[in-house]
Amino acid sequence: MHVAKKIDAPADIVWRILIDSARWPQWGPSVVQVDYYPRWIEAGAIGRIKTVLGFWLPFEVTVFEPREYWHWNVAGVPATGHRIKALSESQSQLSFEFPSLAFPYGVVCKKALENIDLLAKKELNL
């Protein structure tokens, strides 16, 4: 399954927000804190996130295609895919992919899309 949103910001700005682990709590409704250094994720990145429920879970970035897509496992379970596509120089489409058994998670992903949209506009001073 997936949810998507057109964002009025260049794909590079949206991508930078996506791979900056220090910013995940700003846009990810289920993430409170991140323990990962050096901040910008890449292929094979391993760290942990603190969830809104107060416990820490390990993560690993399992697929990483620069400026296009990344996917991770959380607590050893395939989780969310993050895909960015440039629609023009000033517009992009962001989508989150998640397992169909986790269909209620679509609500969380939609909120994350809205949050990223706001962060991207803030970076553009819109």
The first five atom37 places (N, CA, C, CB, O) and aatype in JSON, in Angstrom:
{
  "aatype": [12, 8, 19, 0, 11, 11, 9, 3, 0, 14, 0, 3, 9, 19, 17, 1, 9, 10, 9, 3, 15, 0, 1, 17, 14, 5, 17, 7, 14, 15, 19, 19, 5, 19, 3, 18, 18, 14, 1, 17, 9, 6, 0, 7, 0, 9, 7, 1, 9, 11, 16, 19, 10, 7, 13, 17, 10, 14, 13, 6, 19, 16, 19, 13, 6, 14, 1, 6, 18, 17, 8, 17, 2, 19, 0, 7, 19, 14, 0, 16, 7, 8, 1, 9, 11, 0, 10, 15, 6, 15, 5, 15, 5, 10, 15, 13, 6, 13, 14, 15, 10, 0, 13, 14, 18, 7, 19, 19, 4, 11, 11, 0, 10, 6, 2, 9, 3, 10, 10, 0, 11, 11, 6, 10, 2, 10],
  "atom_mask": [
    [1, 1, 1, 1, 1],
    [1, 1, 1, 1, 1],
    [1, 1, 1, 1, 1],
    [1, 1, 1, 1, 1],
    [1, 1, 1, 1, 1],
    [1, 1, 1, 1, 1],
    [1, 1, 1, 1, 1],
    [1, 1, 1, 1, 1],
    [1, 1, 1, 1, 1],
    [1, 1, 1, 1, 1],
    [1, 1, 1, 1, 1],
    [1, 1, 1, 1, 1],
    [1, 1, 1, 1, 1],
    [1, 1, 1, 1, 1],
    [1, 1, 1, 1, 1],
    [1, 1, 1, 1, 1],
    [1, 1, 1, 1, 1],
    [1, 1, 1, 1, 1],
    [1, 1, 1, 1, 1],
    [1, 1, 1, 1, 1],
    [1, 1, 1, 1, 1],
    [1, 1, 1, 1, 1],
    [1, 1, 1, 1, 1],
    [1, 1, 1, 1, 1],
    [1, 1, 1, 1, 1],
    [1, 1, 1, 1, 1],
    [1, 1, 1, 1, 1],
    [1, 1, 1, 0, 1],
    [1, 1, 1, 1, 1],
    [1, 1, 1, 1, 1],
    [1, 1, 1, 1, 1],
    [1, 1, 1, 1, 1],
    [1, 1, 1, 1, 1],
    [1, 1, 1, 1, 1],
    [1, 1, 1, 1, 1],
    [1, 1, 1, 1, 1],
    [1, 1, 1, 1, 1],
    [1, 1, 1, 1, 1],
    [1, 1, 1, 1, 1],
    [1, 1, 1, 1, 1],
    [1, 1, 1, 1, 1],
    [1, 1, 1, 1, 1],
    [1, 1, 1, 1, 1],
    [1, 1, 1, 0, 1],
    [1, 1, 1, 1, 1],
    [1, 1, 1, 1, 1],
    [1, 1, 1, 0, 1],
    [1, 1, 1, 1, 1],
    [1, 1, 1, 1, 1],
    [1, 1, 1, 1, 1],
    [1, 1, 1, 1, 1],
    [1, 1, 1, 1, 1],
    [1, 1, 1, 1, 1],
    [1, 1, 1, 0, 1],
    [1, 1, 1, 1, 1],
    [1, 1, 1, 1, 1],
    [1, 1, 1, 1, 1],
    [1, 1, 1, 1, 1],
    [1, 1, 1, 1, 1],
    [1, 1, 1, 1, 1],
    [1, 1, 1, 1, 1],
    [1, 1, 1, 1, 1],
    [1, 1, 1, 1, 1],
    [1, 1, 1, 1, 1],
    [1, 1, 1, 1, 1],
    [1, 1, 1, 1, 1],
    [1, 1, 1, 1, 1],
    [1, 1, 1, 1, 1],
    [1, 1, 1, 1, 1],
    [1, 1, 1, 1, 1],
    [1, 1, 1, 1, 1],
    [1, 1, 1, 1, 1],
    [1, 1, 1, 1, 1],
    [1, 1, 1, 1, 1],
    [1, 1, 1, 1, 1],
    [1, 1, 1, 0, 1],
    [1, 1, 1, 1, 1],
    [1, 1, 1, 1, 1],
    [1, 1, 1, 1, 1],
    [1, 1, 1, 1, 1],
    [1, 1, 1, 0, 1],
    [1, 1, 1, 1, 1],
    [1, 1, 1, 1, 1],
    [1, 1, 1, 1, 1],
    [1, 1, 1, 1, 1],
    [1, 1, 1, 1, 1],
    [1, 1, 1, 1, 1],
    [1, 1, 1, 1, 1],
    [1, 1, 1, 1, 1],
    [1, 1, 1, 1, 1],
    [1, 1, 1, 1, 1],
    [1, 1, 1, 1, 1],
    [1, 1, 1, 1, 1],
    [1, 1, 1, 1, 1],
    [1, 1, 1, 1, 1],
    [1, 1, 1, 1, 1],
    [1, 1, 1, 1, 1],
    [1, 1, 1, 1, 1],
    [1, 1, 1, 1, 1],
    [1, 1, 1, 1, 1],
    [1, 1, 1, 1, 1],
    [1, 1, 1, 1, 1],
    [1, 1, 1, 1, 1],
    [1, 1, 1, 1, 1],
    [1, 1, 1, 1, 1],
    [1, 1, 1, 0, 1],
    [1, 1, 1, 1, 1],
    [1, 1, 1, 1, 1],
    [1, 1, 1, 1, 1],
    [1, 1, 1, 1, 1],
    [1, 1, 1, 1, 1],
    [1, 1, 1, 1, 1],
    [1, 1, 1, 1, 1],
    [1, 1, 1, 1, 1],
    [1, 1, 1, 1, 1],
    [1, 1, 1, 1, 1],
    [1, 1, 1, 1, 1],
    [1, 1, 1, 1, 1],
    [1, 1, 1, 1, 1],
    [1, 1, 1, 1, 1],
    [1, 1, 1, 1, 1],
    [1, 1, 1, 1, 1],
    [1, 1, 1, 1, 1],
    [1, 1, 1, 1, 1],
    [1, 1, 1, 1, 1],
    [1, 1, 1, 1, 1]
  ],
  "atom_positions": [
    [[0.84, -1.17, 0.0], [0.0, 0.0, 0.0], [0.89, 1.24, 0.0], [-0.96, -0.01, 1.21], [2.07, 1.19, 0.34]],
    [[0.29, 2.36, -0.39], [1.05, 3.6, -0.35], [0.1, 4.8, -0.23], [1.94, 3.74, -1.6], [-1.08, 4.73, -0.58]],
    [[0.67, 5.89, 0.26], [0.0, 7.19, 0.28], [0.99, 8.16, -0.36], [-0.42, 7.64, 1.75], [2.2, 7.99, -0.24]],
    [[0.45, 9.19, -1.03], [1.32, 10.13, -1.74], [0.78, 11.55, -1.62], [1.45, 9.74, -3.22], [-0.4, 11.77, -1.33]],
    [[1.67, 12.5, -1.84], [1.29, 13.92, -1.79], [2.19, 14.71, -2.73], [1.38, 14.47, -0.34], [3.4, 14.51, -2.78]],
    [[1.57, 15.62, -3.48], [2.33, 16.56, -4.29], [2.77, 17.69, -3.37], [1.48, 17.1, -5.5], [1.98, 18.24, -2.61]],
    [[4.06, 18.03, -3.45], [4.63, 19.05, -2.58], [5.22, 20.16, -3.44], [5.71, 18.44, -1.64], [5.95, 19.9, -4.39]],
    [[4.89, 21.4, -3.1], [5.4, 22.55, -3.85], [6.79, 22.92, -3.35], [4.45, 23.75, -3.71], [7.01, 23.98, -2.77]],
    [[7.72, 22.01, -3.61], [9.13, 22.22, -3.26], [9.96, 21.29, -4.14], [9.4, 21.95, -1.72], [9.5, 20.21, -4.51]],
    [[11.18, 21.69, -4.46], [12.05, 20.83, -5.26], [12.32, 19.5, -4.55], [13.37, 21.54, -5.56], [12.36, 19.43, -3.32]],
    [[12.51, 18.48, -5.34], [12.76, 17.13, -4.8], [13.99, 17.11, -3.9], [12.94, 16.13, -5.94], [14.0, 16.37, -2.91]],
    [[15.02, 17.89, -4.21], [16.23, 17.9, -3.39], [15.96, 18.36, -1.96], [17.29, 18.8, -4.02], [16.54, 17.83, -1.01]],
    [[15.08, 19.34, -1.8], [14.73, 19.82, -0.46], [13.98, 18.75, 0.3], [13.89, 21.11, -0.55], [14.26, 18.5, 1.47]],
    [[13.02, 18.12, -0.36], [12.24, 17.07, 0.3], [13.14, 15.88, 0.65], [11.06, 16.61, -0.61], [13.02, 15.32, 1.74]],
    [[14.02, 15.5, -0.25], [14.95, 14.4, 0.0], [15.83, 14.7, 1.22], [15.83, 14.15, -1.25], [16.05, 13.83, 2.06]],
    [[16.33, 15.92, 1.3], [17.18, 16.3, 2.43], [16.43, 16.17, 3.76], [17.69, 17.75, 2.25], [17.01, 15.75, 4.76]],
    [[15.16, 16.53, 3.78], [14.34, 16.37, 4.98], [14.19, 14.89, 5.32], [12.94, 17.03, 4.78], [14.25, 14.5, 6.49]],
    [[13.99, 14.06, 4.3], [13.78, 12.63, 4.51], [14.99, 11.9, 5.08], [13.41, 11.99, 3.22], [14.84, 11.0, 5.9]],
    [[16.18, 12.3, 4.66], [17.37, 11.55, 5.09], [18.07, 12.15, 6.29], [18.36, 11.46, 3.95], [19.08, 11.62, 6.75]],
    [[17.55, 13.25, 6.81], [18.11, 13.89, 7.98], [17.46, 13.29, 9.23], [17.91, 15.44, 7.93], [16.37, 13.7, 9.63]],
    [[18.12, 12.32, 9.84], [17.51, 11.61, 10.98], [17.2, 12.53, 12.15], [18.44, 10.5, 11.44], [16.31, 12.23, 12.95]],
    [[17.91, 13.64, 12.27], [17.63, 14.6, 13.35], [16.26, 15.26, 13.16], [18.73, 15.67, 13.41], [15.69, 15.79, 14.12]],
    [[15.73, 15.23, 11.93], [14.45, 15.86, 11.65], [13.27, 14.89, 11.68], [14.51, 16.53, 10.31], [12.13, 15.32, 11.58]],
    [[13.53, 13.61, 11.81], [12.43, 12.64, 11.81], [11.37, 12.95, 12.87], [12.97, 11.24, 12.05], [10.18, 12.83, 12.58]],
    [[11.74, 13.34, 14.09], [10.7, 13.67, 15.07], [9.85, 14.88, 14.66], [11.33, 13.94, 16.41], [8.73, 15.04, 15.15]],
    [[10.37, 15.72, 13.77], [9.6, 16.88, 13.32], [8.48, 16.48, 12.37], [10.52, 17.88, 12.64], [7.45, 17.15, 12.31]],
    [[8.68, 15.39, 11.62], [7.65, 15.02, 10.66], [7.04, 13.64, 10.89], [8.22, 15.07, 9.29], [5.94, 13.37, 10.41]],
    [[7.71, 12.77, 11.61], [7.2, 11.42, 11.84], [6.37, 11.34, 13.11], [0.0, 0.0, 0.0], [6.94, 11.39, 14.2]],
    [[5.07, 11.22, 13.01], [4.22, 11.21, 14.21], [4.53, 10.1, 15.21], [2.8, 11.08, 13.79], [4.21, 10.23, 16.39]],
    [[5.15, 9.01, 14.75], [5.44, 7.91, 15.67], [6.85, 7.95, 16.24], [5.23, 6.6, 14.95], [7.21, 7.1, 17.06]],
    [[7.67, 8.93, 15.82], [9.07, 9.02, 16.25], [9.25, 10.22, 17.18], [10.02, 9.14, 15.02], [8.92, 11.35, 16.83]],
    [[9.8, 9.96, 18.37], [10.05, 11.01, 19.36], [11.52, 11.42, 19.37], [9.62, 10.55, 20.76], [11.85, 12.59, 19.56]],
    [[12.41, 10.44, 19.17], [13.85, 10.7, 19.25], [14.57, 9.69, 18.37], [14.36, 10.61, 20.72], [14.06, 8.6, 18.13]],
    [[15.75, 10.07, 17.88], [16.55, 9.2, 17.02], [17.97, 9.12, 17.57], [16.57, 9.71, 15.55], [18.56, 10.13, 17.97]],
    [[18.48, 7.91, 17.59], [19.87, 7.67, 17.99], [20.59, 7.11, 16.78], [19.96, 6.68, 19.23], [20.62, 5.91, 16.55]],
    [[21.18, 8.03, 16.0], [21.93, 7.64, 14.81], [22.95, 8.72, 14.5], [20.98, 7.41, 13.59], [22.62, 9.9, 14.47]],
    [[24.17, 8.31, 14.28], [25.22, 9.23, 13.9], [25.96, 8.58, 12.73], [26.19, 9.55, 15.1], [26.24, 7.39, 12.79]],
    [[26.27, 9.3, 11.72], [26.23, 10.75, 11.52], [24.91, 11.21, 10.88], [27.4, 11.18, 10.65], [24.82, 11.15, 9.66]],
    [[23.99, 11.61, 11.55], [22.76, 12.31, 11.18], [22.11, 11.93, 9.84], [23.03, 13.73, 11.16], [20.94, 11.57, 9.81]],
    [[22.86, 12.01, 8.71], [22.31, 11.77, 7.38], [22.4, 10.29, 7.05], [23.07, 12.62, 6.31], [23.49, 9.72, 6.98]],
    [[21.23, 9.66, 6.84], [21.25, 8.22, 6.6], [21.81, 7.88, 5.23], [19.85, 7.64, 6.74], [21.86, 8.72, 4.33]],
    [[22.22, 6.64, 5.1], [22.76, 6.1, 3.86], [22.49, 4.61, 3.85], [24.28, 6.41, 3.72], [21.92, 4.08, 4.81]],
    [[22.9, 3.93, 2.79], [22.71, 2.49, 2.7], [23.34, 1.8, 3.9], [23.3, 1.95, 1.38], [24.48, 2.09, 4.25]],
    [[22.61, 0.9, 4.5], [23.12, 0.12, 5.62], [23.11, 0.83, 6.97], [0.0, 0.0, 0.0], [23.6, 0.28, 7.96]],
    [[22.57, 2.05, 7.03], [22.53, 2.79, 8.29], [21.82, 1.98, 9.37], [21.83, 4.15, 8.1], [20.77, 1.39, 9.12]],
    [[22.4, 1.95, 10.55], [21.83, 1.23, 11.69], [21.77, 2.19, 12.87], [22.68, -0.05, 12.04], [22.74, 2.88, 13.18]],
    [[20.62, 2.23, 13.51], [20.43, 3.1, 14.67], [19.21, 2.65, 15.44], [0.0, 0.0, 0.0], [18.83, 1.48, 15.39]],
    [[18.61, 3.58, 16.14], [17.39, 3.25, 16.87], [16.51, 4.49, 16.99], [17.71, 2.67, 18.27], [16.99, 5.62, 16.96]],
    [[15.21, 4.24, 17.11], [14.25, 5.32, 17.28], [13.48, 5.1, 18.58], [13.29, 5.4, 16.07], [13.23, 3.96, 18.99]],
    [[13.12, 6.2, 19.21], [12.25, 6.14, 20.37], [10.84, 6.45, 19.87], [12.7, 7.14, 21.52], [10.62, 7.48, 19.23]],
    [[9.91, 5.57, 20.17], [8.55, 5.73, 19.68], [7.7, 6.58, 20.63], [7.9, 4.37, 19.48], [8.11, 6.85, 21.76]],
    [[6.53, 6.98, 20.16], [5.61, 7.74, 20.99], [5.15, 6.93, 22.19], [4.41, 8.2, 20.18], [4.65, 7.49, 23.17]],
    [[5.31, 5.63, 22.13], [4.94, 4.77, 23.25], [6.05, 4.7, 24.31], [4.62, 3.37, 22.75], [5.87, 4.07, 25.35]],
    [[7.18, 5.35, 24.03], [8.24, 5.46, 25.02], [9.33, 4.42, 24.97], [0.0, 0.0, 0.0], [10.25, 4.45, 25.79]],
    [[9.27, 3.49, 24.03], [10.34, 2.49, 23.97], [11.17, 2.67, 22.71], [9.75, 1.05, 24.03], [10.73, 3.22, 21.71]],
    [[12.41, 2.16, 22.8], [13.36, 2.25, 21.71], [13.28, 1.02, 20.82], [14.78, 2.42, 22.24], [13.12, -0.09, 21.32]],
    [[13.37, 1.23, 19.51], [13.39, 0.13, 18.55], [14.58, 0.32, 17.6], [12.06, 0.06, 17.74], [14.87, 1.44, 17.18]],
    [[15.28, -0.78, 17.28], [16.4, -0.66, 16.34], [15.87, -0.51, 14.91], [17.33, -1.89, 16.44], [14.79, -1.0, 14.57]],
    [[16.65, 0.19, 14.07], [16.3, 0.28, 12.65], [17.53, 0.02, 11.8], [15.7, 1.66, 12.32], [18.67, 0.16, 12.25]],
    [[17.26, -0.37, 10.56], [18.32, -0.55, 9.57], [17.77, -0.11, 8.21], [18.82, -2.04, 9.53], [16.69, -0.53, 7.8]],
    [[18.52, 0.73, 7.52], [18.15, 1.13, 6.17], [18.58, 0.0, 5.24], [18.81, 2.51, 5.76], [19.77, -0.28, 5.11]],
    [[17.6, -0.64, 4.59], [17.87, -1.83, 3.8], [18.01, -1.55, 2.31], [16.77, -2.83, 4.01], [18.68, -2.29, 1.59]],
    [[17.38, -0.47, 1.83], [17.5, -0.06, 0.43], [17.72, 1.45, 0.43], [16.21, -0.46, -0.41], [17.04, 2.19, 1.13]],
    [[18.67, 1.88, -0.38], [18.96, 3.31, -0.44], [19.37, 3.67, -1.86], [20.07, 3.7, 0.57], [20.45, 3.29, -2.32]],
    [[18.51, 4.4, -2.55], [18.8, 4.9, -3.89], [18.84, 6.42, -3.77], [17.73, 4.41, -4.96], [17.79, 7.06, -3.67]],
    [[20.03, 7.02, -3.79], [20.16, 8.46, -3.56], [19.19, 9.31, -4.38], [21.57, 8.89, -3.86], [19.04, 9.13, -5.59]],
    [[18.54, 10.23, -3.68], [17.61, 11.19, -4.27], [16.38, 10.56, -4.9], [18.32, 12.01, -5.29], [15.69, 11.19, -5.7]],
    [[16.11, 9.29, -4.54], [14.94, 8.61, -5.1], [14.13, 7.85, -4.05], [15.37, 7.66, -6.17], [12.92, 8.02, -3.95]],
    [[14.83, 7.0, -3.27], [14.09, 6.04, -2.45], [14.95, 5.51, -1.32], [13.59, 4.9, -3.31], [16.15, 5.29, -1.48]],
    [[14.31, 5.29, -0.17], [14.95, 4.5, 0.88], [13.87, 3.72, 1.63], [15.75, 5.41, 1.86], [12.72, 4.15, 1.76]],
    [[14.28, 2.57, 2.1], [13.38, 1.68, 2.84], [14.12, 1.2, 4.07], [12.91, 0.46, 1.95], [15.35, 1.08, 4.07]],
    [[13.37, 0.93, 5.12], [14.01, 0.46, 6.34], [13.22, -0.65, 6.99], [14.19, 1.6, 7.31], [12.03, -0.84, 6.73]],
    [[13.93, -1.38, 7.84], [13.33, -2.34, 8.75], [13.38, -1.72, 10.14], [14.07, -3.74, 8.71], [14.37, -1.09, 10.51]],
    [[12.32, -1.9, 10.89], [12.27, -1.43, 12.27], [12.02, -2.65, 13.14], [11.16, -0.31, 12.48], [11.05, -3.39, 12.92]],
    [[12.88, -2.87, 14.1], [12.83, -4.05, 14.97], [12.86, -5.33, 14.13], [11.56, -4.03, 15.85], [12.21, -6.32, 14.48]],
    [[13.61, -5.3, 13.03], [13.76, -6.46, 12.16], [12.59, -6.72, 11.23], [0.0, 0.0, 0.0], [12.59, -7.71, 10.5]],
    [[11.6, -5.84, 11.23], [10.39, -6.02, 10.41], [10.4, -4.98, 9.28], [9.09, -5.88, 11.28], [10.64, -3.8, 9.54]],
    [[10.14, -5.41, 8.03], [10.06, -4.43, 6.94], [9.03, -3.36, 7.28], [9.69, -5.13, 5.61], [7.89, -3.66, 7.63]],
    [[9.45, -2.1, 7.17], [8.57, -1.0, 7.56], [8.23, -0.14, 6.34], [9.24, -0.13, 8.65], [7.65, -0.63, 5.37]],
    [[8.59, 1.12, 6.38], [8.15, 2.09, 5.38], [9.19, 2.33, 4.29], [7.81, 3.39, 6.05], [10.39, 2.39, 4.55]],
    [[8.69, 2.46, 3.06], [9.5, 2.93, 1.95], [9.2, 4.4, 1.73], [0.0, 0.0, 0.0], [8.06, 4.83, 1.88]],
    [[10.21, 5.16, 1.38], [10.09, 6.61, 1.2], [10.55, 6.94, -0.21], [10.92, 7.41, 2.27], [11.73, 6.78, -0.53]],
    [[9.63, 7.39, -1.07], [9.97, 7.63, -2.47], [9.69, 9.08, -2.85], [9.18, 6.67, -3.39], [8.62, 9.62, -2.57]],
    [[10.67, 9.7, -3.5], [10.52, 11.08, -3.97], [10.68, 11.1, -5.48], [11.55, 12.02, -3.28], [11.55, 10.43, -6.04]],
    [[9.83, 11.87, -6.12], [9.9, 12.01, -7.58], [9.77, 13.49, -7.92], [8.78, 11.17, -8.28], [8.84, 14.16, -7.46]],
    [[10.69, 13.99, -8.72], [10.61, 15.38, -9.17], [9.52, 15.48, -10.23], [11.98, 15.88, -9.73], [9.53, 14.72, -11.2]],
    [[8.61, 16.4, -10.05], [7.56, 16.65, -11.04], [7.95, 17.84, -11.93], [6.21, 16.92, -10.35], [7.55, 17.91, -13.09]],
    [[8.71, 18.76, -11.36], [9.25, 19.92, -12.07], [10.4, 20.45, -11.21], [8.13, 21.03, -12.33], [10.76, 19.83, -10.22]],
    [[10.95, 21.58, -11.58], [12.03, 22.16, -10.78], [11.54, 22.63, -9.41], [12.66, 23.32, -11.52], [12.33, 22.75, -8.48]],
    [[10.24, 22.89, -9.3], [9.72, 23.44, -8.05], [8.64, 22.58, -7.4], [9.17, 24.81, -8.29], [7.99, 23.01, -6.45]],
    [[8.45, 21.39, -7.92], [7.39, 20.53, -7.38], [7.84, 19.07, -7.38], [6.08, 20.69, -8.2], [8.55, 18.63, -8.29]],
    [[7.42, 18.35, -6.37], [7.78, 16.94, -6.26], [6.6, 16.15, -5.73], [9.03, 16.75, -5.36], [5.62, 16.7, -5.22]],
    [[6.72, 14.85, -5.85], [5.73, 13.96, -5.26], [6.44, 13.04, -4.28], [4.96, 13.14, -6.35], [7.43, 12.39, -4.62]],
    [[5.92, 13.0, -3.07], [6.47, 12.14, -2.04], [5.46, 11.04, -1.74], [6.82, 12.94, -0.76], [4.27, 11.31, -1.58]],
    [[5.94, 9.82, -1.66], [5.04, 8.72, -1.3], [5.7, 7.83, -0.26], [4.64, 7.9, -2.54], [6.92, 7.65, -0.24]],
    [[4.86, 7.28, 0.59], [5.28, 6.31, 1.59], [4.63, 4.98, 1.25], [4.91, 6.77, 3.03], [3.42, 4.92, 1.0]],
    [[5.43, 3.93, 1.25], [4.94, 2.58, 1.01], [5.0, 1.82, 2.32], [5.76, 1.86, -0.11], [5.94, 1.99, 3.1]],
    [[4.0, 0.99, 2.56], [3.97, 0.21, 3.8], [3.23, -1.09, 3.54], [3.29, 1.02, 4.95], [2.43, -1.16, 2.61]],
    [[3.48, -2.13, 4.35], [2.84, -3.42, 4.14], [1.31, -3.32, 4.24], [3.36, -4.44, 5.15], [0.78, -2.59, 5.08]],
    [[0.61, -4.05, 3.4], [-0.86, -3.98, 3.39], [-1.46, -4.43, 4.72], [-1.42, -4.85, 2.26], [-2.54, -3.96, 5.08]],
    [[-0.79, -5.3, 5.44], [-1.3, -5.71, 6.75], [-1.27, -4.56, 7.76], [-0.48, -6.88, 7.29], [-1.96, -4.61, 8.78]],
    [[-0.49, -3.55, 7.46], [-0.38, -2.39, 8.35], [-1.2, -1.22, 7.82], [1.11, -1.97, 8.53], [-0.83, -0.06, 8.01]],
    [[-2.31, -1.51, 7.14], [-3.1, -0.45, 6.5], [-3.5, 0.69, 7.43], [-4.33, -1.04, 5.92], [-3.6, 1.82, 6.96]],
    [[-3.74, 0.46, 8.74], [-4.05, 1.62, 9.6], [-2.89, 2.62, 9.69], [-4.41, 1.14, 11.0], [-3.1, 3.79, 10.0]],
    [[-1.67, 2.16, 9.41], [-0.5, 3.03, 9.47], [-0.57, 4.11, 8.39], [0.78, 2.21, 9.31], [0.17, 5.09, 8.44]],
    [[-1.45, 3.93, 7.42], [-1.64, 4.93, 6.38], [-2.02, 6.29, 6.95], [0.0, 0.0, 0.0], [-1.65, 7.32, 6.39]],
    [[-2.75, 6.31, 8.05], [-3.13, 7.57, 8.7], [-1.89, 8.29, 9.21], [-4.13, 7.3, 9.87], [-1.76, 9.5, 9.06]],
    [[-0.98, 7.54, 9.82], [0.28, 8.12, 10.32], [1.11, 8.65, 9.15], [1.08, 7.05, 11.13], [1.7, 9.72, 9.24]],
    [[1.15, 7.89, 8.07], [1.92, 8.3, 6.89], [1.34, 9.57, 6.26], [1.97, 7.18, 5.85], [2.09, 10.44, 5.82]],
    [[0.03, 9.67, 6.22], [-0.6, 10.89, 5.67], [-0.23, 12.11, 6.51], [-2.13, 10.73, 5.61], [0.03, 13.18, 5.96]],
    [[-0.22, 11.95, 7.81], [0.19, 13.07, 8.69], [1.65, 13.42, 8.44], [-0.04, 12.71, 10.18], [2.01, 14.6, 8.43]],
    [[2.5, 12.42, 8.26], [3.92, 12.66, 7.97], [4.08, 13.44, 6.66], [4.69, 11.33, 7.9], [4.91, 14.34, 6.58]],
    [[3.29, 13.1, 5.65], [3.33, 13.82, 4.38], [2.99, 15.3, 4.58], [2.38, 13.19, 3.36], [3.65, 16.18, 4.04]],
    [[1.96, 15.55, 5.37], [1.56, 16.93, 5.66], [2.67, 17.68, 6.39], [0.27, 16.96, 6.5], [2.97, 18.83, 6.08]],
    [[3.28, 17.01, 7.35], [4.37, 17.63, 8.12], [5.57, 17.96, 7.23], [4.81, 16.71, 9.26], [6.16, 19.03, 7.36]],
    [[5.92, 17.05, 6.34], [7.05, 17.28, 5.44], [6.73, 18.42, 4.48], [7.4, 15.99, 4.65], [7.59, 19.25, 4.18]],
    [[5.5, 18.48, 4.01], [5.08, 19.57, 3.15], [5.29, 20.91, 3.86], [3.6, 19.4, 2.75], [5.81, 21.86, 3.27]],
    [[4.89, 20.99, 5.11], [5.06, 22.23, 5.89], [6.54, 22.56, 6.1], [4.36, 22.12, 7.25], [6.94, 23.72, 5.99]],
    [[7.36, 21.55, 6.4], [8.79, 21.78, 6.6], [9.46, 22.27, 5.32], [9.47, 20.5, 7.08], [10.31, 23.16, 5.35]],
    [[9.07, 21.69, 4.19], [9.66, 22.09, 2.9], [9.27, 23.54, 2.58], [9.2, 21.14, 1.75], [10.11, 24.32, 2.12]],
    [[8.02, 23.88, 2.82], [7.59, 25.26, 2.57], [8.32, 26.23, 3.49], [6.06, 25.4, 2.77], [8.67, 27.35, 3.09]],
    [[8.56, 25.81, 4.72], [9.29, 26.66, 5.67], [10.72, 26.89, 5.17], [9.32, 26.01, 7.07], [11.24, 28.0, 5.29]],
    [[11.34, 25.86, 4.61], [12.69, 26.03, 4.08], [12.71, 26.99, 2.9], [13.27, 24.68, 3.66], [13.7, 27.67, 2.66]],
    [[11.62, 27.03, 2.15], [11.51, 27.93, 1.02], [10.99, 29.31, 1.41], [10.62, 27.33, -0.03], [10.85, 30.19, 0.57]],
    [[10.69, 29.47, 2.7], [10.12, 30.72, 3.23], [8.78, 31.05, 2.6], [11.09, 31.87, 3.0], [8.5, 32.2, 2.29]],
    [[7.95, 30.03, 2.42], [6.61, 30.24, 1.85], [5.57, 30.36, 2.94], [6.23, 29.1, 0.89], [4.39, 30.54, 2.65]]
  ]
}
